[in-house]
Amino acid sequence: MAKKQVAVIVSAVQPRLLNVKDAAAYLGATVWHVRSLVWAKKLVAMRMGHRQVFDLVDLDAFVERLKRSAA
């Protein structure tokens, strides 16, 4: 019997905007902590409809600021 071949397509597209849950995972924090950082204006969030989204560039910049302030 011939085996059936299945094509697997792997998407190389990485999302630039993350929802609050994914942003928290990216930072290694909780959703509550990410929201509190937004409320304290320490982290930039944007609105996309009713959703809050976070740009990877802003998240990386936030981490860099933390590293500089710790030094």
C-alpha positions in Angstrom: 0.0 0.0 0.0 1.1 3.5 -0.8 1.4 5.9 2.0 -0.5 9.2 1.8 1.8 12.2 1.8 0.6 15.2 3.7 2.1 18.7 3.1 2.8 20.7 6.2 3.0 24.5 5.7 4.8 26.3 8.4 4.1 30.0 8.7 7.2 32.2 9.2 5.1 35.2 10.0 5.6 36.4 13.5 2.8 38.7 15.0 4.0 42.2 15.8 1.1 43.0 18.0 0.3 40.8 21.0 -2.8 40.7 23.2 -2.4 41.2 26.9 -2.1 37.4 27.6 0.6 37.0 25.1 2.4 40.1 26.2 2.4 38.8 29.7 3.9 35.5 28.6 6.5 37.4 26.5 7.6 39.4 29.6 7.3 36.5 32.0 4.7 38.4 34.0 1.0 38.0 34.9 -1.8 39.6 33.0 -2.6 41.6 36.1 0.9 42.9 36.3 1.0 43.9 32.6 -2.3 45.8 33.1 -1.0 47.6 36.2 2.1 48.7 34.2 -0.3 50.2 31.6 -2.3 51.9 34.2 0.9 53.3 35.7 1.9 54.5 32.2 5.1 52.5 32.4 4.1 50.3 29.4 2.5 51.4 26.2 -0.7 49.7 25.0 -2.9 50.5 22.0 -6.5 49.9 21.3 -7.6 47.7 18.5 -11.4 47.8 18.8 -12.1 46.7 22.3 -8.8 44.8 22.7 -5.6 46.1 24.2 -2.6 45.2 22.0 1.1 45.6 22.6 3.8 46.2 20.0 6.9 43.9 20.4 9.1 47.0 19.9 7.5 48.7 22.9 7.8 45.5 25.0 11.5 45.2 24.1 12.1 48.9 24.9 10.4 48.4 28.3 12.8 45.5 29.1 15.8 47.6 28.0 14.7 50.4 30.3 14.4 48.0 33.2 17.9 46.7 32.5 19.3 50.2 32.5 17.6 51.2 35.7 18.9 48.1 37.4 22.5 48.8 36.5 
